[in-house]
Amino acid sequence: MNRSRIMALASSLLLALTVTLPLGPMAASTKVSDPLSMGPYPVGVTTTVLVDHSRTDAFTKEPRTLVTEIWYPATDEARNLPKNKYSNFIPGGVTPELDALLKLAYKMPAAEVDRTFWNYAVRDARIREGKFPLIVFSHGNGGTRHQNTFWCDYLASHGYVIISADHTGNARLTIIKGKMIPYQAAERAHSAVDRPKDLSFLLDQMTLWNQGADSRFAGKLDLSAVCAAGMSFGSMTSITVADADPRFKAVLAMSGAPPDHTNLAVPSLRMIGSEDTTIKEAGNARVREHHAKHTGPSFLFELKNGGHYSFTDMFKINQSFGDGVGPGTRRETKEPFQFTSMEKTYEMINSYSVAFLGVYLKGEREYLPFLLKNHWPDELIWKVSGVGENVSVARP
């Protein structure tokens, strides 16, 4: 018997042991939404400022203050309302000083970023009735709370609430009380300590909101299973907070991992780009090691022609940015190549995220057949481990 036949039989046996649902594409008759399409809900987005009076910010010397963005399923009237602009993320609007900073970061002024940027959310739309699981997201080093709108919009349309704060001092730019706080390289060590605490604090605040502290979200959050998520430094943060805070029942980590972690049972989806020139091969190897030693459900998503910024909104702003976006040079051979397109990259990231969260936050086992299969073998390395006969989900 040839090797390919043996592998095919082994794969069939694994699936037979792990799930009794039918294989192949998701049938139209299943109760869950198609992971390959936007979900059934329009999307709202809102900005708030949350203050942790129990901590003093090492840089500002004031109570730790987090400018925060929240995406959520909106009421149907939002389908026909104007979409959010990039400049809407900036409290107080675009000043000449801020415009100059955007030119440095994106090689274009704010007005041009507004023209290029797209998203599906409606600012301050009404949140729809229902009870929605919570995802707490952490941005990358020098990133922003709104760096992953492609993903936040998509998940909100499938019935999730996503909360993401600027990690003050480690974000590209934070505006607090009209004052601009740019990225502080010297604050990275402090940020490594603050970031996991920020995520736990955000969960504390959303718990209060769910209890009535904010009438918009009162009773609308399902906090029985919460996901910690992040990208790059935020990926490290999400893994670290799940080690420390048992309220986080799942982890979705893009492009990064801490040196070690202790919660080896938490359901985890890890994502990396094979051609990442930011965390490089050493960083990717660490993520693979985390997957290999994990004892709970673990999924490893490796984009063959992906880089560090494949997992961000950079496609929307500068399609020649590199390291995951546009043209690149292979790390090993130095040959020129094109990173995987925005459309295909976002489709893969979003669909596997929906399937993973559907199983491990909502208990929607109908997503398992999709989650157990590599649907893009030419583009993606997909590895699965720890999914046993009795599939364990985070929900009680």
Secondary structure as GFF3:
##gff-version 3
##sequence-region A 1 396
A	DSSP	alpha_helix	3	18	.	.	.	ID=ss1
A	DSSP	beta_strand	43	56	.	.	.	ID=ss2
A	DSSP	beta_strand	63	73	.	.	.	ID=ss3
A	DSSP	three_ten_helix	76	80	.	.	.	ID=ss4
A	DSSP	three_ten_helix	86	89	.	.	.	ID=ss5
A	DSSP	alpha_helix	96	106	.	.	.	ID=ss6
A	DSSP	alpha_helix	110	116	.	.	.	ID=ss7
A	DSSP	beta_strand	121	123	.	.	.	ID=ss8
A	DSSP	beta_strand	132	138	.	.	.	ID=ss9
A	DSSP	alpha_helix	149	157	.	.	.	ID=ss10
A	DSSP	beta_strand	161	165	.	.	.	ID=ss11
A	DSSP	beta_strand	173	176	.	.	.	ID=ss12
A	DSSP	beta_strand	179	182	.	.	.	ID=ss13
A	DSSP	three_ten_helix	185	187	.	.	.	ID=ss14
A	DSSP	alpha_helix	188	208	.	.	.	ID=ss15
A	DSSP	pi_helix	209	213	.	.	.	ID=ss16
A	DSSP	beta_strand	221	231	.	.	.	ID=ss17
A	DSSP	alpha_helix	233	244	.	.	.	ID=ss18
A	DSSP	beta_strand	248	254	.	.	.	ID=ss19
A	DSSP	beta_strand	268	273	.	.	.	ID=ss20
A	DSSP	alpha_helix	280	293	.	.	.	ID=ss21
A	DSSP	beta_strand	298	303	.	.	.	ID=ss22
A	DSSP	three_ten_helix	308	311	.	.	.	ID=ss23
A	DSSP	alpha_helix	314	317	.	.	.	ID=ss24
A	DSSP	beta_strand	327	329	.	.	.	ID=ss25
A	DSSP	beta_strand	336	338	.	.	.	ID=ss26
A	DSSP	alpha_helix	342	360	.	.	.	ID=ss27
A	DSSP	three_ten_helix	365	367	.	.	.	ID=ss28
A	DSSP	alpha_helix	368	371	.	.	.	ID=ss29
A	DSSP	beta_strand	380	385	.	.	.	ID=ss30
###
